[in-house]
Amino acid sequence: MGDPATVIDQYRRYVQDGRLEISEVMASELSDLLLSKKGKTLAEHGHLVTALRDLANIQEMRTKWKESKAAASMLVKARKRYAKLLRSNGLRDEAQKARNAEAVDEVQRGRVRAHEGGLRPALSHWKRARKVRPQLIEAYWRPLEAHESIKSTLSGAGKVGLSLAKILISVGPVGRVGESFQLQPENADAQPLERLLTDIARWVKPELSLPAKACVALEAAKRELERQIASIEAGEQAANAKLQAAIDTLQPAIDYHEYSRGGTA
């Protein structure tokens, strides 16, 4: 089938082009090939993890829930094996990165279970994701989305509502990339805010019955995020406050004007 890295690049381009059927076939064939291969190299173990992760996501995009669940289950075993091999080869940072990827994988598994109508298993996956990577924002708002779509009420989502409000405030400040506003937690995926703010505005409406404490906390978080967005738009807050703070702490090693006159500091 060719070099696995080349195959992965190719089917990912197909995904970008919307050619999901052929990308699924390629990811599935590559996964099967690597799963059956004896004496895989460390790199091939890594390619297997990538191919299974991509396959689960592609099948989710194609609403093939059963197939996506199967790929994700195989991914769990492959990822654990890969992390163990990395660690045994002295690649501790790479092993930790592989283990941390479990959080995103668990979020994906939760999405699929929620699409099937399985609220409890979905919540279990997202709880595990939060434990592995506490700043992964998607693992906090997916539970509210699932409660709404499956139960048509948020009466049982008070705890996760409070947790979402807390994480939204703690991982700031808001940043802007192009025309999109987002939060960028440390060691976690960025969270775009446009859709999330729209969802929060709906979740705090009385008809969804979100408990009062969670409503108050989410409304306060929403107001603070919107305040920061307005400040960025008005030029009162840096579009990337973290980067600006890092720049502001830099001190020049020498005074340029003194240097240009031939003097010494």
N, C-alpha and C positions, 0 to 999 in steps of 0.2 A: 504493500500500500504506500510505500515511500516513507520518508523521514517523518516521524510523528510531529515534530515542531512545525514542519511545512504544512502538514495536513491540518493541524489546528489553526494555523494562520489562514488557510484557504477557507475552511468552513466558517470561521468567524467573519470573513469578508462576505460570505454568502448570507450570514445572519444580518449583517449591516444592510445588505441589498434586499432584505425581505424574503430571501429564498430559504425558507425554514425547512421545507421537506428534504431537500438535498443536504442541507447542513446537518439535519438529524441523522440521515443515513450515514454520512461520513463520520460523525461523532460516535454513532453506535458501532460501526465497523471497526473504528480505531480502538474503542473500548474493548470490544470482544477480542480483537487481536492481541492487545496487551494483557488482558486478563488471562488468556490461554498460554501466553508465552512463558516458558520456563527460564529461570535464571535471568530475570530482568535486571538491567543495570539500574543504578540509583536514578539516573535521568529518566529512564523509562517508567519507573514507579511514579515520578513526578508528572510525566505526561499522562499516565493513567488517571491520576487524581484530577488533572485539568479536564481531560476528555469526559470523565463521568460527571463532573460538576457542570460542564457546558451542556452535556446531554440532558441532565435533569432540568436545566433552565430552558433549553430549547423545547423540550416536551411540555413544560409548563406553558410556554408561550403558545403552543399548539393545542392547549387544553387537553392534553393527554395525561390525566391525573394519575392513573394506575401505572403507566410506564415511567412517569417522572418519579413516583414514589420508589419504584424498583431501582432506578438508577441512583437515587439519593441513598438508598440503603447500602448499595454496593460501594458508594463513595465513602460512607462512614468507615467501613473496613479498610478501604484502600488508603484513606487519609491517615488513619492510625498507624498502619504499617509503614507508610512513607515517613511520618514523623519519627517513628522508632528507628528507622534506618538512618535518617539524618542525624539523630542524636548519637547513635552508635558509631557514626563516622566522624564525630567531633564537630558537627555543624549545628551547634546549639541554637544560634540565632535563627537559622533556617527552620530548625525543628519547631521552635516556638511560633514562628510565623505560620507554619503548617497547622499547628494546633489551634492558633487563633482564628484560622479560617473556618473553624467549626461554627462560629457564631453566625456568619453569613449563610452557611449551609443550613443551619437550623432555622433561620428566618425563612429560607426558601422552602424547606419542608413544611413549615407552618402555613405558608401561603397556600400550598397545594391541599393540605388537609382542610383548610378553611373553605377553599373552593368546592370541596366535596361535602361541605356542611358539617365537618367534624370540629366543633368548637373546642372541646376539651383537649384532644390531641394537638390541635394547633396551638392552644395556649401553653401546653407543655413544651413544645418546641421553642416558642418565643421566650419562655422562662429560662430555658437552658441557654439560649443565645445571650440573654442579659447577664447570666452568671459568667459566661466565658468572656464576654466583652461588654462591660457595664455601660459604655458610652455609645453603643450602637443604637441610634435613635429609632430606626425602623422597628426594632424589637419592642419598642414601647408603644408606638401608635397602631401597629397592626392589630393588637388585641381589641382596641376600641372599634376599629373598622370591622373586625370579625363579629363582635357582639352586635353591631348595628345591622350587618348584612344577614346574619344567621338568626338572631333573636329579635331583631327589630326594636331593641331596647338596650340602653346602657345601664340599666338598673344594677347589674352585677359587675360593672366595670369601674367602680369607684377607686379601688386600689391602684389599678393600672393608670387611671386618669391622673391621680396624684403623682404617680411615678413619672408619667410623661411630662407633666408641668415642671417637675423638679429638674429633669434632665434638660429640658429646653432652656432653662435659665442658667444651669450650671456649666454648659459647654460653650457658651457664647464667647466673644460677641458675634453678631451677625456679620457676614461678609458678602461681597458681591463678586460674581464671576460673570463678566459680560453684562447681560440684563437680568440675570438670575440671582436672587438672594438666597443664601444658604447658611447653615451652621456646619462647621468643620471640627468635629471632636478630635481629640488626640487619638491616634491609632484606630480610627474607625472611619467608615465611609461618610462622605458629606451628605447632608440632608437638605434638599431643596425645600423652600418654605411656602411657595405659592399655593400648592394644593393642600399642604398641611394646615395652613391658616384657614383656608376655606372649610376644611373638614372640622376643625376645632369650632369655628363659628356655628356649624350645624350641630355638633355634639353637645354644646352647652344649652341648646334650646330645650325648654321644659318638656316638650313632647317626647324626647328620647329618655327622660327620667334618669339622667346621670346624677348620682348623689351630690348633694349641695357642696360639700367640701371640695370635691373634684371640680365641680363647675367653677367655683370661685378661683381655685388655683389655676385652672386652664385659662380662664378669662384674663387673669393677671398676667400669665405668661404670654398670651396672645397680644395684649396691650404693649408689653415691654418689647416684644419682637417687632411689632409695627412701629413703635417709637424709634427703634434703632434703624429700621428701614427708612423712615422719614428723615432721620438725621443724616444717613448716608446720601440720600437723594438731594438733601439741602447742602451737602458738602461740610456738614458739621462733625461727621464721624468718618474715619478712614474706611475705605471699601475693604481693606484688609488690615484690621486693627492689630492683629498679632504680628504681621510682618512689619508694620509701622513701629510698633513697640520695640521690636528687635533692632530696627535701624536706629531708633532714637537712643538706644543704649550704647551704640558704637562710639568710640572715642578715637579721633585721629592720632596716629602714632607720632606725627610731627605737625607743626603749624606750617601750612602751605606757603603763606606769605613770608614767613621767616626763612623757609627753605629757598624760595625764589630769590631772596636777597643774598643767599650764600651763607646765612647764619646757621647756628646750631641751636637746638632746643636745650 
